[in-house]
């Protein structure tokens, strides 16, 4: 088809259809020429090459009058091929538009997709084979597409937020009774029975592992495996079509999923990977950024620009210090908020994004831009606050307004319940890790607490295995962390020993209750509420199969654990003291004659310095006074006072219930008991026998005046 070529505009990057034609705009600071390549509907036949006629402010642009949405396209970018200077232009390679909103096709690992002669192993060579048959194509989308149902987000306050980390495919690939064609898809995740289950569980927000278009690594495909987790992004604006039940309508299906969640009061948070791309290091393929402007898009070793700074451990690092690259990331974030209505983001290796030439900077360009952006101010921003570069561990170091994954909570809680941490270690983790986060006006919700996540053991495996069992990954069990802070309760793997099974169940209940009763924002790994297993695999990133997919039959087999999870989530919602908007600091308030928090020894008295220093002290009480102020105003509260008791020791401990001037203590939770409500009432001053490795929660109401 013949189109009329016009100058177009550089003001908006990407391919934008306006009803009469499409404006194409591509940033490249060092290119000498850019060709737009048009393809057939199936993406297999190159129909036409059109040189973009204008070059304004390092943006190449042109307008094709008569072109429409649905058009398949890619770019060929001309310029120097001088790897030692950081330039890797090769016009024989078809390149994805960084701003493409949809893709068709997948990467085929053919030698032609490399900018150099890959057989030689020398990236200084130049390859002239056409890569077009082996790479995806971009699709022009209709920007006016709207989706049915709820459009506006119903923002959930941070203090009310309970996150459920899930994988789009793994969530429903084995969901019972679901039509096979929508299992493991956006449509499957939006199925009414799935949403009804999530609502019944009590969570408020679903955090999906990466859904941006990504690439399967060749070495995995050769072993019959896939890049299941998706941390190998190649398109920051396009939802991956492999999760669509109808690939041509991928974007529509994703938007519909978000709409269904919003209709049911649930948030959608996206795990996003802006720290690196699928193009790898100097030996990696040329798919997009590397061929468009390698020296701009990536951080290169300053005095050896042939090589990449590898602060991500994946071969390359995206250069968000470059203004146009930073613009791309921000445009991507705003796109997902404004055009698909998602409710927030979790940033993989977030420390990378805060790096400048001198290292991590909490006032660096990316973090500074995010802090002032009015669009992002309306959504949740969560950092994974570490990377593998120098000074990369930054838990508590992100600026106000951000939440952060807290691995110290994870490791300390795991250690406490396996008997390896004292009361003194777990106390600050239960109070929102104020030693790390209580500064700059930050709130307790800034710590995202978790026991398990996609990376590592599941909850069931945490109490079933001492060691990882990653043989299915094909790396001789050498991959994955060896430091799991796990305890198998006496036997490695599944067992029929009822005493061990009972202990494992109690340990899972202990861990779940600690997660939801601790201050901060709790995050639950999907399926942990009913004890899903990965058979001891703690690095299932490549397992797109039954190892990773949630086995929903476990929901029926482990009803007791599921009901307990629902119950403790319900208690968190019921009692404001468990989700206080201010940090507990143990400060005495003269107006109410009490401290907001008291740590209690099993004798019922406040913990003293010698108790905290006692390596054998593994039973402690946490008294949360319901009268304490929750705001800066001079006014108290009449909320319920709670007493949380944790016994991480191997022995039963008699615990004297404190005198606090209120009614008797109502037992709400004892993880050693099956019943979860209305169990008993106990007078202040009496002793309660706390079973070894168990958790209790008591409540007492204000005295009537």
Secondary structure as UniProt FT lines:
FT   STRAND          4..6
FT   STRAND          14..17
FT   STRAND          21..27
FT   STRAND          33..39
FT   TURN            41..42
FT   STRAND          46..51
FT   STRAND          54..56
FT   TURN            57..58
FT   STRAND          59..65
FT   TURN            69..70
FT   STRAND          72..78
FT   STRAND          81..82
FT   HELIX           83..85
FT   STRAND          87..88
FT   TURN            91..92
FT   TURN            98..99
FT   STRAND          103..104
FT   HELIX           111..113
FT   HELIX           118..120
FT   TURN            123..124
FT   HELIX           132..134
FT   STRAND          137..139
FT   TURN            143..144
FT   HELIX           158..160
FT   STRAND          162..166
FT   HELIX           168..172
FT   TURN            173..174
FT   TURN            176..177
FT   HELIX           180..182
FT   TURN            183..184
FT   HELIX           186..189
FT   HELIX           192..201
FT   STRAND          205..208
FT   STRAND          212..214
FT   HELIX           218..221
FT   TURN            222..224
FT   STRAND          233..239
FT   HELIX           241..243
FT   HELIX           247..249
FT   HELIX           250..263
FT   TURN            264..265
FT   STRAND          267..272
FT   TURN            278..279
FT   TURN            282..283
FT   HELIX           289..297
FT   STRAND          300..301
FT   TURN            302..303
FT   STRAND          304..308
FT   TURN            320..321
FT   HELIX           323..340
FT   STRAND          344..347
FT   TURN            348..349
FT   HELIX           350..353
FT   STRAND          355..356
FT   TURN            357..358
FT   STRAND          359..360
FT   TURN            362..363
FT   HELIX           365..372
FT   TURN            374..375
FT   HELIX           376..378
FT   STRAND          380..383
FT   TURN            390..391
FT   TURN            395..396
FT   TURN            400..401
FT   STRAND          403..406
FT   HELIX           407..417
FT   TURN            418..419
FT   HELIX           423..430
FT   TURN            432..433
FT   HELIX           434..437
FT   TURN            440..441
FT   HELIX           444..446
FT   STRAND          447..450
FT   HELIX           459..462
FT   TURN            463..464
FT   HELIX           471..473
FT   TURN            476..477
FT   TURN            489..490
FT   HELIX           498..517
FT   STRAND          521..525
FT   TURN            526..527
FT   HELIX           528..530
FT   TURN            535..536
FT   HELIX           540..542
FT   TURN            546..548
FT   HELIX           553..557
FT   HELIX           559..574
FT   HELIX           576..579
FT   STRAND          588..589
FT   TURN            590..593
FT   STRAND          594..595
FT   STRAND          597..600
FT   TURN            602..603
FT   HELIX           609..612
FT   TURN            615..616
FT   STRAND          619..624
FT   TURN            626..627
FT   STRAND          641..647
FT   STRAND          653..656
FT   STRAND          665..670
FT   TURN            671..672
FT   STRAND          680..682
FT   TURN            684..685
FT   STRAND          687..690
FT   STRAND          694..700
//
